[in-house]
Amino acid sequence: MFLRDQQRWIEQARILEIEGDCVTLRYDAEEEDELHSWEEIVRIDSIGAVSTRLAFFSRSAASEDLMVAEQDECPEAEQLKPQP
């Protein structure tokens, strides 16, 4: 999540609550050798972007090394149809 007014990204934030124009977030941040947990309230209009990693893979991995979901694990709209 990118906060425009502070010009910073918050990685791996969870939205706990939305009330009016305020959003309550919870996230962890690492500084040197310490891990900090934060809960922060921000205004909706200060949120510039929200991004989610959908997938990742290694370009150097062989195709048989890639993990593939079983057909019953995917929503029907995302399933590949057999080629005729």
Backbone hydrogen bonds, N-H to C=O, Kabsch-Sander energy under -0.5 kcal/mol:
donor,donor_aa,acceptor,acceptor_aa,energy
2,F,49,A,-2.9
3,L,1,M,-0.5
3,L,8,R,-3.0
4,R,2,F,-0.8
4,R,46,S,-2.7
5,D,46,S,-0.5
6,Q,3,L,-0.5
7,Q,3,L,-1.3
8,R,3,L,-1.3
10,I,1,M,-2.9
11,E,9,W,-0.5
14,R,26,R,-2.7
16,L,14,R,-0.7
16,L,24,T,-3.0
17,E,24,T,-1.2
19,E,22,C,-2.6
22,C,19,E,-2.1
23,V,42,V,-3.2
24,T,17,E,-3.0
25,L,23,V,-0.6
25,L,40,E,-3.5
26,R,14,R,-2.0
27,Y,38,W,-2.3
29,A,36,H,-2.9
31,E,34,E,-2.6
34,E,31,E,-2.9
36,H,29,A,-3.5
38,W,27,Y,-3.5
40,E,25,L,-2.3
42,V,23,V,-2.6
42,V,40,E,-0.5
44,I,21,D,-2.8
46,S,43,R,-1.8
47,I,44,I,-1.6
48,G,2,F,-3.0
48,G,46,S,-0.7
49,A,2,F,-1.0
54,L,52,T,-0.6
61,A,58,S,-0.8
65,D,62,A,-2.0
66,L,62,A,-0.6
66,L,63,S,-1.0
73,E,70,E,-1.7
74,C,70,E,-0.5
74,C,71,Q,-1.1
78,E,75,P,-1.7
79,Q,75,P,-0.6
79,Q,76,E,-1.1
